[in-house]
Amino acid sequence: MKDYQIENIKSFVNSLKLFKIGVSWGGHESLILAPAIGYLKELPPEQFKAMGISLGTIRISVGLENKEDLVNDLDEALKLI
């Protein structure tokens, strides 16, 4: 993501319709995880950087949904930020 403001990251993640928030446990659904949303309360931005994680890092686990639908979902969410 080009703008690492936490509100933009939250807006992006929350606007997705097909991706659920979470980590992959080998399920069939598409998931998304933005470490900055959950961990910024516990870790300062400097510690993220020291671990090699950008505040704009987004982890995506692609499931079995239609690939065009997933790409469109991501594209629409990116347009909002």
VENCORZI-V898193 format. One record per helix or strand of 2 or more residues. SS is the DSSP state (@ for helix, = for strand). FROM is the first residue (numbers start at 1). TO is the last residue. If there is no record, write none. Layout:
ss->(SS | SS)
from->(FROM | FROM)
to->(TO | TO)
//
This chain:
ss->(@ | = | = | @ | @ | = | @)
from->(6 | 20 | 31 | 35 | 45 | 59 | 67)
to->(15 | 21 | 33 | 39 | 50 | 61 | 79)
//
